[in-house]
Amino acid sequence: MFWVNVLHFYQPSWQTKKIVDKVVDEAYQPILNILEKNPYIKITLNVSASLVEHFNNFGYNHILNQIKFLAEKGQIEFLGSAKYHPILPLLPQKEAIRQIKLNEETCSKHFGKFWQPRPYGFFLPELAYNKKTAQIIDKLGYKYIILDEISYNGKIGQDIFNNNWRIDKLNLLVIFRHRILSNVFFDKDLRDEAKFWSVLKEDGRSKNILITAFDGENLGHHFKKRDEIWAKLLLNPKIKILLGKESFSLFKKEKTVEPLSSSWSSTEEQLQNNIPYGLWKHPENIIHQYQWQLTELALKAIKLGRGNSNFKSARRLLDEALSSDGYWWASANPWWNPHIVFRSVDLFLKIFTLLKKDLPVSYFNQAQTIKNKIDQEIDKCLKSGRCIMTKSIGEK
C-alpha cells in the first residue's frame, strides 16, 4: 500500500515560548528525528510561517536547519499555505492573496532554495475550501491542493482515492485525504498499530493508496508516544511512502471534479444545510456573528488608515487577528476558550486605537459596542457553567 503522509505544523503568532518549547520537545523534534534516523520515511509538510518565525525567534534554528537538511535529502516536500492560518474562503480576495504571499515571503527567507520559487502543493488552513480560493491558488502557480473527502460530494465513505482529480475549469489538481484514517491519529483509543490496521481493513477503501492529513501536534504533544506508533506503521514492509507530488504518477486516469465548499471538520448535516465552515462562522453562534461584524469593520478601517503613521503596525495586527483561532475557540463545539476569544477581540480593538485619528468616531464606537456584546455573551457562559453556542441542525 502506498501512503501519502501530510503533516500540518502550526502555532498562532501569539503563542508563548513556553508552549512552543513544549510542542517542540514532545512533537516537532521527535518527528524530525524519526525522519533523520529512517531515510525511508518522508512526509509532505506544511509548517506555517507564524511557527517558522517562532522557531527563529525562540532559538530553534537547529529545527529550521534540520527541516532544510531533510528537504535536501528528499524526505520533506513543502506545502504552501497562508501565514497566520486564516479561513481563506471567508476573506476578501486581496486579504487571501496577502496571507499566501506573506507565507511565501517568510518561508522563502528561512528555507531558501528548498522553497523557491514556491512549493508544488498547497495546504489550506483547516482544509477550508471554496472555488474562489481555488482560483486564487491556481493563479498564483500552485499545482495541487489537499481536500477532505467530504468536499467531493458532501459524503464520507466514498471510494474516490484511485484516480487523479482536477478541479473543473482550473489547472489545479486535488488529493483527497481519507478522513477516517486521518482521524485515527486523533483517537484516544489508538494505543498501538493494531487499531490502525483494524480501521484500515474495516474501511476497505485504501488497499492501494492511503492519503492522511492531520496536525503534527497529534504525534506526541496531544497524545504521548503517538509518534512512536506512527513511526512503526511507516516502517512496516507493507507500506511504501510517497510524497504528495509523487502520488499523481500512480494513476493514468484523470477526472474533473467540482468540490463543495467545506473544511476537514464539516459534517454531512452541515453541508446539507449550507454551513461549510461551522466552527468559524456558524449562523446560530451569536459570538461568531459579533466576531465577523468586528472583522468586517476592521477590514474597512484598514483601508481608511493607509496614511496613518501607525498603519504598518495596524496592518500587522490585522494579519494576525484574521487567524482562525479566535473564531474556533468561540465555537464551543466541543471546546471553547474565552481567553483566546478575548485575545482575538483585543487585537482588533488595537487596530482601531492605532488608526483612531483617521477613522470616523463611529468606527471606534461600533468596535467597542461589539466588544461589549461579546463580553456579555461570554459572561453568560461563564456564569451558567456551560457554553452551547449552536443547536443541532433542526433542533427546536
HELIX and SHEET records of a PDB file:
HELIX    1   1 LYS A   17  VAL A   23  1                                   7    
HELIX    2   2 VAL A   24  TYR A   28  3                                   5    
HELIX    3   3 GLN A   29  LYS A   37  1                                   9    
HELIX    4   4 ALA A   49  ASN A   57  1                                   9    
HELIX    5   5 ASN A   61  GLU A   72  1                                  12    
HELIX    6   6 LEU A   88  LEU A   90  5                                   3    
HELIX    7   7 GLN A   93  PHE A  111  1                                  19    
HELIX    8   8 GLY A  112  PHE A  114  5                                   3    
HELIX    9   9 PRO A  125  LEU A  127  5                                   3    
HELIX   10  10 LYS A  131  LYS A  139  1                                   9    
HELIX   11  11 ILE A  150  ASN A  153  1                                   4    
HELIX   12  12 ARG A  179  ASN A  183  1                                   5    
HELIX   13  13 VAL A  184  PHE A  186  5                                   3    
HELIX   14  14 GLU A  193  ASP A  203  1                                  11    
HELIX   15  15 GLY A  216  ASN A  218  5                                   3    
HELIX   16  16 ARG A  226  LEU A  234  1                                   9    
HELIX   17  17 GLY A  244  LEU A  250  5                                   7    
HELIX   18  18 GLU A  268  GLN A  272  1                                   5    
HELIX   19  19 ILE A  286  LEU A  304  1                                  19    
HELIX   20  20 PHE A  311  ALA A  321  1                                  11    
HELIX   21  21 ASP A  325  TRP A  328  1                                   4    
HELIX   22  22 PRO A  338  LEU A  354  1                                  17    
HELIX   23  23 LYS A  356  ASP A  358  5                                   3    
HELIX   24  24 VAL A  361  SER A  384  1                                  24    
SHEET    1   A 9 ILE A 209  ASP A 215  0                                        
SHEET    2   A 9 PHE A   2  PHE A   9  1                                        
SHEET    3   A 9 ILE A  43  VAL A  47  1                                        
SHEET    4   A 9 ILE A  76  GLY A  80  1                                        
SHEET    5   A 9 GLY A 121  PHE A 122  1                                        
SHEET    6   A 9 TYR A 144  ASP A 148  1                                        
SHEET    7   A 9 LEU A 173  ARG A 177  1                                        
SHEET    8   A 9 ASN A 164  ILE A 167 -1                                        
SHEET    9   A 9 GLU A 254  VAL A 257  1                                        
SHEET    1   B 3 ILE A 209  ASP A 215  0                                        
SHEET    2   B 3 PHE A   2  PHE A   9  1                                        
SHEET    3   B 3 LYS A 240  LEU A 242  1                                        
END                                                                             
